Amino acid sequence: MENFYGTVLLNIKEYQKAEKYFELSIKNNSKYTPAYFNLGLLFYENKQYHRAIKNFLTAIDLDNKNYQALFYIALSYENLGLSDYAIKYFLKLLELEQNNAEILFKIANCYVRKNDYKNAIFYLEKCLVLNPRRFEYLYLIGWVCSKTSQLQKALEYYHRALKIRQTPEVYHGIAGIYKELRFLDLALENYEKCLIINPNYSPALNNIASIKSLKNSFFDAFDYLEKYLQLGSISPEILTNVAQANFAVLNFDKGLEYFERSINHNSSEKNYEKYLFSTLYLEDFNKDKYFNLSSKFSELSNKKKVDTYKVDLKNNNLIIGFVSGDFREHAVSYQITGLIRELKKFHDLKLFAYYNNNYEDNKTKELKSYFHKFENIFEVNDDELIKKIVEDKVNILIDLSGYSSLNRLSVFTAKPAPIQITAFGFLKTTGLKEIDYIIGDQNILISDNDFTEKVLKIKEIWSTLDINNIFSQIQELPQKKNKYITFGAFNNFNKLNKNTLILWSEILKNVPGSKIFFNNYTYEDSRVRNFLYLAFEKNNIKKNRILIENGGNREKILKDYNKIDILLDTYPYGGGTTSLEAAWMCVPILTISGANFVSRGATSVNQSLGMSDWNCTNGAEYLEKAIKFSNDVNSLEKLKSELILKRMNNKIFDNVFYARNFYSLMREVWNKYLENNI
């Protein structure tokens, strides 16, 4: 009777009283199986899984065919996160009932939790043999296939699931595959279907914002994240996304506020790296604060340091590894392609590329031909990549990304190579003690105190431009035909800010009839264009003086330099590749020379071209010189002719010269390492 009373009390959730009756039943009959089972069930319902397991095991000892006890033991281990034990008991159940699809499904779920997707698929396929139209089976196997890059299979399973039930989760899975395949419009279409079913489905809101950002619809992205915030479920990742969205629409103060909120919520290193990258857009971000953020990034990366390196002293070959997500049509590749092509001619160098991207184009194919080894590491985790770099015996590892997207700086914190360098892709210190050097020149790096890295100053120019197969003709000064000055703004939209737009408005006011030509892929979106029109209108500049195009391929962009008389550099985040391209197309660059690397790219170019008078110390001088140079058309015309002659002889475009200097620097730092460590 005690077990009966306990069962009644258990059913009405009177747990304390029920427990007493079950214990009394066991005391009266220590071999009464139902009492042990019911006591286990009581503990299970109260999430006391270890006590539940103990009683279920006793029930099985008394009755080894107690199917329910086995089931609840497996469930208890599953809830404890002990998947291996859960699988063990689910398999015991399977011996009793081989064609039980629910048990097979439970086993598959356990393997999913272990990230053992191969076994998960094996058991899910067995489930589908028994019940081919079960929605849960189809959805989960679709999800697992997407995780294992079996994207076509995943789509097939997802579409089969949709025929049974249309849910936001399935559409979200389909959208994720299209996003990975870079079919952004199809991805967007499926994310929007999620919102038709559930307008508050937060994963879709976040991912639509992500795609809108990828498509440079920054204001749309901002709106979707604002809607996400209204739902009230906030994570550090979402706060970081909102911060980035604010930066993208030039709300820097608000962006900083959200970054601070993000890092105060147990953020991951990914959130720190996005914060660190965004500081490029700020003129006076506190140096100590920056170093604290980078230290926290390194700490969160939590990589065990490599303490021994395989250095082959008998072999004079120097192995240099380059890590980047931008071995494609990208500004960084335009800078390094000529360098890599020339470095390959040095027979004592071995060049390895570690490409952190699943996208390839013609530039990728070209670069592959210059490296001795080209490896895609997009699906390789940090620990595996660290091991790979060590096994490759890389002597010098060069980061080409800094904190920009698709970086692998977390790998550098393990120091997998004896010497580590950052260059080209991130015009600022990484703040990481594991990075030994940063490459610049005498004009771009003015204070060693701004860097945790030692400064390597390469001769003449910090970077070069690959001009191989560039045949764009230089045309006459546009003013001669237009009868007005055309200023160019070819940097991306995100490098603008309120002060820059006011300054450019003042230039247009003081140079009668002049126009400004915005030309970059980030200006395609109508809301971005309307933002610019409105910003200038507020400063009394009419819309017909604002010309906007959305860039195009590289050949078109280079030709478009023929449409401008003067390139206006942004500040504080100035142009790097843009400045080099303008110089090649013989367009003078007006720039403010800031105190930081990121604001001195054009300064270095101008110094190399003997045009230091185009470098300004502040906004007032920038305005004064813009007016002065614009009013002297004859001098502009003469300057263009001089630049045509200079570009053929200037070291900015001499990849052979740059490669020799780069090679010498690499040998110098390597020899120094050998002297101090071998």
C-alpha positions in Angstrom: 0.0 0.0 0.0 2.9 2.4 0.7 4.0 2.3 -2.9 0.4 2.9 -4.1 0.0 6.0 -1.8 3.4 7.3 -3.0 2.4 6.9 -6.6 -0.8 8.9 -6.0 1.2 11.7 -4.3 3.8 11.6 -7.1 1.0 12.2 -9.6 -0.1 15.3 -7.8 3.5 16.6 -7.3 3.5 16.1 -3.6 7.1 15.0 -3.8 8.2 15.1 -0.1 5.3 13.0 1.1 5.7 10.6 -1.9 9.4 10.1 -1.1 8.5 9.1 2.5 6.0 6.5 1.3 8.4 5.0 -1.3 11.2 4.7 1.3 8.8 3.1 3.7 7.8 0.6 1.0 11.4 -0.2 0.4 12.0 -0.6 4.1 9.2 -3.1 4.3 10.3 -5.0 1.2 13.9 -4.3 0.0 13.3 -6.3 -3.2 10.1 -4.5 -4.3 11.1 -3.2 -7.8 8.2 -0.7 -8.4 9.2 1.3 -5.3 12.7 1.8 -6.5 11.5 2.7 -10.0 9.0 5.2 -8.6 11.5 6.8 -6.3 13.9 7.1 -9.3 11.1 8.8 -11.2 10.5 11.2 -8.3 14.2 12.2 -8.3 14.2 12.4 -12.2 11.2 14.9 -12.1 13.1 17.0 -9.6 16.3 16.9 -11.7 18.2 15.0 -9.1 19.6 12.8 -11.8 22.4 11.0 -9.9 19.9 9.9 -7.2 17.5 8.9 -9.9 20.1 6.7 -11.7 21.0 5.0 -8.4 17.4 3.9 -7.8 16.8 2.9 -11.5 19.9 0.8 -11.4 18.6 -1.0 -8.3 15.3 -1.6 -10.1 17.2 -3.2 -13.0 19.3 -5.3 -10.6 16.0 -6.7 -9.4 14.4 -7.0 -12.9 16.9 -6.9 -15.7 14.1 -6.5 -18.3 12.9 -3.3 -16.8 12.6 -1.4 -20.0 11.4 1.8 -18.4 14.2 1.9 -15.9 16.8 1.6 -18.7 15.1 4.4 -20.6 15.1 6.8 -17.6 18.8 6.0 -16.9 19.6 6.9 -20.4 17.5 10.1 -20.2 19.2 11.0 -16.9 22.7 10.7 -18.3 21.5 12.7 -21.3 20.3 15.5 -19.1 23.6 15.4 -17.2 25.4 16.0 -20.5 27.1 12.6 -20.2 26.3 11.5 -23.8 28.6 8.4 -23.8 26.7 6.9 -20.8 23.4 7.8 -22.3 24.3 6.1 -25.6 25.4 3.0 -23.6 21.9 2.6 -22.0 20.0 3.6 -25.2 21.9 0.8 -27.0 20.8 -1.7 -24.2 17.3 -0.6 -25.0 17.9 -1.2 -28.6 18.9 -4.8 -27.9 15.4 -5.3 -26.5 13.6 -3.5 -29.3 15.8 -3.2 -32.5 13.2 -1.3 -34.6 12.3 1.4 -32.1 12.7 4.7 -34.1 12.4 6.8 -31.0 15.4 5.1 -29.3 17.4 5.4 -32.6 16.5 9.1 -32.6 17.6 9.6 -29.0 21.0 8.0 -29.9 21.3 10.3 -32.9 20.7 13.3 -30.7 23.4 12.1 -28.3 25.9 11.9 -31.1 24.8 15.4 -32.3 25.7 16.7 -28.8 29.1 15.0 -29.1 29.6 16.7 -32.5 29.9 13.1 -33.9 27.9 13.9 -37.0 28.9 10.7 -38.8 27.3 8.5 -36.3 24.4 10.9 -35.9 23.6 10.5 -39.6 24.0 6.7 -39.4 21.2 6.5 -36.8 19.0 9.2 -38.3 19.0 7.2 -41.6 17.8 4.2 -39.7 15.0 6.3 -38.2 14.0 7.4 -41.7 13.8 3.8 -42.9 11.3 3.1 -40.2 9.4 6.4 -40.6 10.3 8.4 -43.7 7.8 11.1 -43.1 8.6 12.0 -39.5 9.3 15.8 -39.5 11.8 15.7 -36.6 14.0 13.1 -38.3 14.1 15.0 -41.6 14.8 18.3 -39.9 17.6 17.0 -37.7 19.4 15.1 -40.5 19.1 18.2 -42.7 20.8 20.2 -39.9 23.5 17.6 -39.4 24.2 17.4 -43.2 24.6 21.2 -43.3 27.1 21.0 -40.4 29.2 18.4 -42.4 29.1 20.5 -45.6 26.8 18.0 -47.3 24.8 21.0 -48.4 22.8 19.5 -51.3 21.7 16.6 -49.1 20.8 19.1 -46.4 18.6 21.0 -48.8 16.9 17.8 -49.9 16.0 16.8 -46.3 14.9 20.3 -45.4 12.5 20.4 -48.4 11.1 17.0 -47.5 10.5 18.3 -44.0 8.7 21.4 -45.4 6.2 19.1 -47.2 5.2 17.8 -43.8 5.4 21.0 -41.7 6.4 24.6 -42.5 8.4 26.0 -39.6 10.8 29.0 -39.2 13.5 26.6 -38.1 13.5 24.7 -41.5 13.4 27.9 -43.5 16.2 29.2 -41.3 18.3 26.1 -42.1 17.7 26.5 -45.9 18.6 30.2 -45.7 21.8 29.3 -43.8 22.9 27.0 -46.6 22.2 29.6 -49.3 24.1 32.2 -47.2 27.1 29.8 -47.0 27.0 29.3 -50.7 26.8 33.1 -51.2 23.4 33.0 -52.8 22.4 36.0 -50.7 19.1 36.8 -52.4 17.9 33.2 -51.9 19.1 33.3 -48.3 17.2 36.5 -47.7 14.0 35.1 -49.3 14.1 32.1 -46.9 14.9 34.2 -43.8 11.9 36.4 -44.7 9.7 33.3 -44.8 10.7 32.7 -41.2 9.3 36.1 -40.3 6.0 35.4 -42.2 5.4 32.4 -39.9 6.8 34.2 -36.8 7.5 38.0 -37.1 9.5 37.8 -33.9 11.7 34.9 -34.9 15.0 36.4 -33.6 17.5 34.2 -35.5 16.0 35.4 -38.8 16.1 39.0 -37.7 19.8 38.7 -36.8 20.7 36.9 -40.1 18.7 39.3 -42.3 20.7 42.1 -40.6 23.9 40.2 -41.4 23.0 39.7 -45.1 21.8 43.3 -45.4 25.2 44.4 -44.1 27.0 42.1 -46.6 24.9 43.7 -49.3 26.0 47.1 -47.9 22.4 48.0 -47.0 23.7 49.3 -43.7 20.6 51.2 -42.6 18.3 48.2 -43.3 20.7 46.0 -41.2 20.5 48.6 -38.4 16.6 48.5 -38.5 16.5 44.7 -38.2 18.8 44.7 -35.2 16.8 47.4 -33.6 13.7 45.2 -33.9 15.7 42.3 -32.4 16.6 44.5 -29.4 12.9 45.2 -28.8 12.3 41.4 -28.2 14.4 41.7 -25.1 16.5 38.6 -25.5 20.0 40.1 -25.4 23.3 38.2 -25.8 26.9 39.6 -26.0 26.9 38.5 -29.7 23.8 40.5 -30.5 25.1 43.6 -28.6 28.2 43.3 -30.7 26.2 43.1 -33.9 24.2 46.2 -32.8 27.5 48.0 -32.1 28.8 47.2 -35.5 25.5 48.2 -37.1 25.8 51.6 -35.4 29.3 52.1 -36.6 28.2 51.2 -40.1 25.7 54.0 -40.1 28.2 56.4 -38.6 26.7 56.4 -35.0 30.1 55.9 -33.4 29.2 57.0 -29.9 26.2 54.6 -29.8 28.3 51.9 -31.2 30.9 52.3 -28.4 28.1 52.1 -25.9 26.9 48.7 -27.2 30.5 47.4 -27.5 31.0 48.2 -23.8 27.7 46.5 -22.9 28.8 43.5 -24.9 32.2 43.0 -23.1 30.5 43.4 -19.8 28.4 40.2 -20.5 31.0 37.5 -20.6 31.9 38.1 -24.2 33.9 35.8 -26.4 37.1 36.7 -28.1 35.1 37.3 -31.3 33.3 40.2 -29.8 36.6 41.7 -28.6 38.1 41.4 -32.0 35.1 43.3 -33.6 35.5 46.0 -31.0 39.2 46.3 -31.6 38.7 46.5 -35.4 36.1 49.3 -35.0 38.5 51.5 -33.2 40.1 52.2 -36.6 37.3 54.6 -37.2 38.0 56.6 -34.1 40.5 59.4 -33.9 41.3 59.5 -30.2 40.5 56.0 -28.8 42.3 55.6 -25.5 45.6 53.7 -26.0 45.6 52.0 -22.6 42.0 50.9 -23.2 43.0 49.4 -26.6 45.8 47.5 -25.0 43.5 46.2 -22.3 41.0 45.0 -24.9 43.7 43.2 -26.9 45.0 41.5 -23.7 41.5 40.3 -23.0 41.3 39.0 -26.5 44.5 37.0 -26.0 43.3 35.7 -22.7 40.0 34.5 -24.1 41.7 32.8 -27.0 43.2 30.6 -24.3 45.8 28.9 -26.5 48.5 26.8 -25.1 51.8 28.3 -26.2 54.1 26.4 -28.5 57.5 26.2 -26.7 59.7 24.3 -29.2 60.2 24.8 -32.9 61.6 22.6 -35.6 64.5 24.6 -37.0 66.5 22.9 -39.7 70.0 24.6 -39.5 71.4 22.5 -42.3 68.8 23.9 -44.7 69.2 27.6 -45.6 65.6 27.8 -46.8 63.4 30.3 -45.1 59.8 29.3 -44.8 57.3 32.2 -44.6 53.6 31.6 -44.0 50.9 34.1 -44.8 47.6 33.9 -43.1 44.6 35.7 -44.6 40.9 35.5 -45.6 41.6 37.9 -48.5 43.4 35.9 -51.1 40.8 37.0 -53.6 39.6 40.2 -55.3 40.4 42.4 -52.4 42.4 45.4 -51.5 45.0 43.3 -49.5 45.6 41.1 -52.5 46.1 44.1 -54.8 48.9 45.1 -52.5 50.6 41.7 -52.0 50.2 39.9 -55.4 53.3 41.6 -56.9 55.3 41.0 -53.8 54.5 37.3 -53.6 55.1 36.9 -57.4 58.6 38.4 -57.0 59.4 36.6 -53.7 58.9 33.3 -55.4 62.0 34.0 -57.5 64.2 33.8 -54.4 65.2 30.2 -54.4 65.9 30.1 -50.7 62.4 31.1 -49.8 59.4 28.8 -49.4 56.0 30.6 -49.4 53.0 29.0 -47.7 49.5 30.4 -47.8 46.8 29.6 -45.2 43.6 30.9 -46.7 40.7 31.4 -44.2 37.8 31.7 -46.7 35.6 29.3 -48.5 35.3 31.6 -51.5 37.7 31.5 -54.5 37.9 33.7 -57.7 40.4 34.4 -60.4 42.7 36.3 -58.0 42.7 33.2 -55.8 43.8 31.1 -58.7 46.5 33.6 -59.6 47.9 33.7 -56.1 47.9 29.9 -55.8 50.4 29.8 -58.7 52.9 32.0 -56.7 52.8 30.1 -53.4 54.8 26.8 -52.9 51.9 25.6 -50.8 48.3 27.0 -50.7 46.0 25.5 -48.1 42.4 26.4 -47.3 42.0 26.5 -43.5 38.4 27.8 -43.4 37.1 24.5 -41.8 40.3 23.9 -39.8 39.9 24.7 -36.1 42.5 26.7 -34.2 44.2 23.7 -32.5 44.5 21.8 -35.8 45.9 24.9 -37.5 48.5 25.5 -34.8 49.6 21.9 -35.2 49.7 22.3 -39.0 51.9 25.4 -38.9 54.3 23.8 -36.4 54.5 20.6 -38.6 55.1 22.8 -41.7 58.1 24.2 -39.9 57.2 27.8 -40.6 59.9 30.2 -39.6 58.1 33.4 -40.0 54.3 33.7 -39.9 52.7 36.8 -41.3 49.2 38.0 -40.4 47.5 39.9 -43.2 44.2 40.6 -41.4 44.7 42.0 -37.9 41.2 42.2 -36.3 39.4 42.4 -39.6 36.8 39.7 -40.5 38.1 36.2 -41.4 41.2 36.7 -39.3 42.9 33.9 -37.4 44.7 36.1 -34.8 43.6 33.6 -32.1 46.1 31.1 -33.6 48.9 33.7 -33.4 48.4 33.9 -29.6 49.8 30.3 -29.4 53.0 31.5 -31.1 53.1 28.5 -33.6 56.1 30.1 -35.4 59.3 31.5 -34.0 58.7 34.9 -35.5 55.3 36.5 -36.1 54.6 39.6 -38.0 51.5 41.7 -38.9 51.3 43.6 -42.1 49.1 45.2 -44.8 45.6 44.3 -43.7 45.2 46.1 -40.4 46.9 49.5 -40.1 47.3 49.5 -36.4 49.0 47.6 -33.6 47.4 44.3 -32.7 48.3 44.9 -29.1 49.4 41.2 -28.8 52.8 40.4 -27.2 52.9 37.2 -29.3 53.3 39.3 -32.5 56.9 40.3 -32.8 56.9 42.9 -35.6 54.8 45.2 -37.7 55.8 46.4 -41.1 55.6 50.1 -42.1 57.9 52.8 -43.4 59.5 56.0 -42.1 56.5 58.1 -43.1 53.7 56.0 -41.8 55.1 54.9 -38.4 56.0 57.9 -36.4 56.0 56.6 -32.8 57.2 53.2 -31.7 55.2 53.8 -28.5 52.0 53.1 -30.3 52.9 49.5 -30.9 53.4 46.4 -28.8 55.3 45.0 -31.8 58.8 46.1 -32.8 58.6 48.3 -35.9 60.2 47.2 -39.1 60.6 50.2 -41.4 60.9 49.1 -45.0 62.6 51.4 -47.5 60.7 54.0 -49.4 57.1 52.8 -49.0 55.2 50.6 -46.5 53.3 48.8 -49.3 53.3 48.5 -53.0 50.6 48.0 -55.7 50.6 45.2 -58.1 50.3 46.9 -61.6 50.8 43.7 -63.6 48.2 43.6 -66.4 46.8 47.1 -65.5 46.5 49.0 -68.7 44.2 51.9 -67.8 45.1 55.0 -69.8 45.6 58.3 -68.2 43.3 61.0 -69.6 43.6 64.8 -69.4 42.5 66.7 -66.3 38.7 66.5 -66.2 38.4 70.2 -65.4 39.6 71.0 -68.9 36.5 69.4 -70.3 34.0 70.0 -67.5 35.0 73.5 -66.6 34.6 72.7 -62.9 36.6 70.8 -60.4 35.6 67.3 -59.5 36.6 66.0 -56.1 36.7 62.2 -55.6 35.7 60.2 -52.6 36.6 56.6 -53.4 37.0 55.2 -49.9 34.1 53.1 -48.5 31.1 54.7 -46.8 32.0 53.4 -43.3 35.2 55.6 -43.3 33.0 58.8 -43.4 32.0 60.7 -40.4 30.1 63.9 -39.5 33.3 66.1 -39.4 34.5 64.8 -42.7 31.1 65.5 -44.4 31.1 69.0 -42.9 34.6 69.7 -44.1 33.8 68.5 -47.6 30.7 70.6 -47.7 32.9 73.7 -46.8 35.2 72.8 -49.7 32.3 72.6 -52.1 31.0 76.0 -50.9 34.4 77.6 -51.4 35.1 76.1 -54.8 32.3 77.5 -57.0 30.7 75.0 -59.3 32.7 72.1 -58.0 31.2 68.6 -57.5 32.1 65.6 -55.4 32.1 62.1 -56.9 31.5 59.2 -54.5 32.5 55.9 -56.0 32.6 52.7 -54.1 30.6 49.4 -53.9 29.3 50.6 -50.5 27.3 53.4 -52.2 25.0 51.1 -54.1 22.2 51.1 -51.5 19.6 53.9 -52.0 19.4 54.6 -48.3 23.2 55.2 -48.2 22.9 57.6 -51.1 19.9 59.4 -49.5 21.9 59.7 -46.3 24.7 61.5 -48.3 22.3 63.8 -50.1 20.6 64.8 -46.9 24.0 65.3 -45.1 25.1 67.7 -47.8 21.7 69.4 -48.0 21.9 70.2 -44.3 25.2 72.0 -45.2 23.5 73.9 -48.0 24.9 71.8 -50.8 22.4 70.9 -53.6 21.9 67.3 -54.7 23.1 68.0 -58.3 26.6 68.6 -56.9 26.8 65.1 -55.4 27.7 62.4 -57.9 27.4 58.8 -56.7 28.4 55.5 -58.3 28.8 52.0 -56.8 32.3 51.2 -58.0 32.3 48.1 -60.2 35.1 45.8 -61.2 38.7 46.9 -60.7 39.2 48.0 -64.3 36.2 50.3 -64.1 37.2 51.8 -60.8 40.7 52.6 -62.1 39.2 54.2 -65.2 36.9 56.2 -63.0 40.0 58.0 -61.5 40.1 59.8 -64.9 36.8 61.5 -63.8 38.3 63.3 -60.9 40.8 66.2 -60.5 41.6 65.7 -56.8 41.1 62.7 -54.5 39.9 63.7 -51.0 41.2 61.3 -48.4 39.0 60.4 -45.3 40.1 60.9 -41.7 40.9 59.4 -39.3 40.6 56.1 -41.3 42.3 57.0 -44.5 42.8 55.1 -47.7 45.5 52.5 -48.2 45.0 50.7 -51.5 42.9 53.7 -52.7 45.8 56.0 -52.2 48.1 53.7 -54.1 45.6 53.4 -57.0 45.1 57.1 -57.1 48.8 57.6 -57.4 49.0 55.0 -60.2 46.2 56.9 -62.1 48.1 60.2 -61.5 45.4 61.8 -59.3 46.8 64.0 -56.4 45.6 63.1 -52.9 44.7 65.6 -50.3 45.0 64.1 -46.9 45.2 64.9 -43.2 48.3 63.3 -41.7 47.2 62.0 -38.3 49.3 60.5 -35.5 48.3 56.9 -36.3 49.3 54.4 -39.0 45.7 54.2 -40.2 45.6 57.9 -41.1 48.9 58.1 -42.8 48.6 55.8 -45.8 48.2 58.7 -48.3 50.8 60.7 -46.4 53.4 58.0 -47.2 52.3 57.9 -50.8 52.6 61.7 -51.1 56.0 61.7 -49.5 57.2 59.1 -51.9 56.0 61.1 -54.9 57.6 64.3 -53.6 54.2 65.8 -52.9 54.5 66.6 -49.1 52.6 69.9 -49.7 49.4 67.8 -50.2 49.7 66.5 -46.6 47.8 68.6 -44.0 48.1 68.8 -40.3 44.4 69.6 -39.6 41.0 70.3 -41.1 41.6 74.0 -41.5 44.8 73.4 -43.6 42.9 70.7 -45.6 40.2 73.2 -46.5 42.7 76.0 -47.3 44.7 73.7 -49.6 41.6 72.3 -51.3 40.6 75.8 -52.3 44.1 76.8 -53.2 44.9 73.8 -55.4 41.4 73.9 -57.1 41.9 77.6 -58.1 45.2 76.8 -59.9 44.1 74.6 -62.8 47.4 75.2 -64.6 49.3 73.8 -61.7 47.0 70.8 -61.4 47.5 70.1 -65.1 51.2 70.4 -64.8 51.2 68.1 -61.7 49.3 65.4 -63.6 51.9 65.4 -66.3 54.7 65.1 -63.7 52.9 62.2 -62.0 52.7 60.4 -65.4 56.5 60.5 -65.6 57.0 59.8 -61.9 54.8 56.7 -61.8 57.1 54.8 -64.2 60.1 55.4 -62.0 58.7 55.5 -58.5 59.3 52.8 -56.0 55.6 52.6 -55.1 55.0 50.5 -58.2 58.4 48.7 -58.3 57.5 45.2 -57.0 61.0 43.9 -57.7 62.5 46.7 -55.5 59.9 46.1 -52.8 60.4 42.3 -52.8 64.2 42.7 -52.4 63.7 45.0 -49.4 61.1 42.7 -48.0 63.4 39.7 -48.4 66.3 41.5 -46.7 64.0 42.4 -43.8 62.9 38.8 -43.4 66.5 37.5 -43.5 67.5 40.2 -41.0 64.9 39.2 -38.4 65.5 35.5 -38.9 69.2 35.8 -38.5 68.7 37.8 -35.4 66.4 35.1 -34.0 69.0 32.4 -34.8 71.7 34.5 -33.0 69.6 34.8 -29.9 68.0 31.4 -29.7 70.1 28.7 -31.4 
